[in-house]
Amino acid sequence: MPTSIGRRSFSISGSAALLCAIAGNVKAQAVKAEDHAAFWLWAGVKPQPALASAKEIYILAGEVRDDDIPVIISQRAATPRVANANVWIVYRAQTITWDDNIFKLILAKTREWQADGNNVIGLQIDFDAGTQNLDRYAAFLENVRKHLPAELKLSITGLLDWSANGDPAGLAALGDVVDEVVLQIYQGRKVISGYEAYLRKLHRLPIPFRIGLLQGGEWNPPEELEHNRFFKGYVVFLLNQGD
């Protein structure tokens, strides 16, 4: 990565009715990277001009895989050098059965990135925790938190179903240990059909959250989103142009 990537109630009539009709027909817009300031940079995705004005970049460093014992598979050939933005070091997890060696490797890699001039502000874990297992996931994350230096934040990705069907106790347990959750409205390279219905349940989520968007994918924000005190903005998953 180059150095530089661095409302009053009233009866509806006349013009008011027209405005409501227009609002009801608003179409989802395609997500443009240049309209945002936080991005995921995954393995194999080339840096884009929007990164030059980024405030935060979530960079995939590796995958934790279950191979009899947990191992880390590196996803980056060289240490990134980000001069203009805060950095989150991201690990994609296929398993949450981590031993002490996994924590040692992650902390060593974090120090390596910091030594090369990156302002690493936190660790993000990308794991598809099932909605019915949030209490177990929270226990794992509590252990992760204990291993992290106090100055590092802890972020996780999350499923839209969490806010709609997650057990309140499990959600509260997550909120006690993580600094943020980024809810992804896409899966793979496609936006999830009917994501709007899930977003109407966000008032159930007692955790600071962002919405994870897909570059070029559709996005139609619900009106109440900007009034949610836990909403902290967006993170855009970048794609190679032409993907």
C-alpha positions, 0 to 999 in steps of 0.5 A: 500500500502506498504511503499516501493512503494514507420533524411536527405532526400535521394532516397530509394535504397538498404539497405535504402529500406530494413530498410523502409520495416522493419519499416513498419512491426514493430508490436505493443509491449505489455506494460510492467510495469517495462519499465515505471515510472508512474502508475495509481493504481485503487481500487482493484488493488494490488501493483506490484514490478514496483511501487518500482521504480516509480517516480509518482503514480496516486492513486484513492481516490474516485468517485464524484457521482450525488445523488440529490446532489453531493457526494464522494464515497470513493474507498480506505479503508485506507490512502496509504503510499508512500515513494519513489514517488510523488503522484497524488490524483485522483477522478473519476467524474460522474458529474462536478456539484460540490458544496463547500462541494465537494471541502472541502472534497477533500482538507481535504483528500489531507491534510490527505494523506500529513500528513501521509507522502505522497508527494501529488503534485496534483489532477487529475480528471478522467471525460469523457468530450465530445469533443463538450463540452470542453469549458464547461469542461474548465470552470469547471476546472477553478473553480477547480483550484481556490479552489486548493492551489497554490502548487498543480498541476491539471491533467485531463484524456482525450479522444483521440478524443479531439486532432482529433476533438476538437475545437481549442478554447476549447483545448486552454481553457483547456491549460490555466487551467490544468498542463497536460492531460493524453490521454487514448488509452484504454477503460475499459480493451481493447486498442481502435482499430485504436488509431494510427489514433488519435495520428497522430493528436496530433500536434493539442493539445496545452497542456502538455500531457502524453499517458495513456497505459494499462498494457499488452495492445498493444502500437506502438508509432508514430515516431513523438511523441518523437519530440512533445514538449508537450509530457511528457511521459506515465502513465500505468494503472495497472491491477491485474495479470491474468485480 
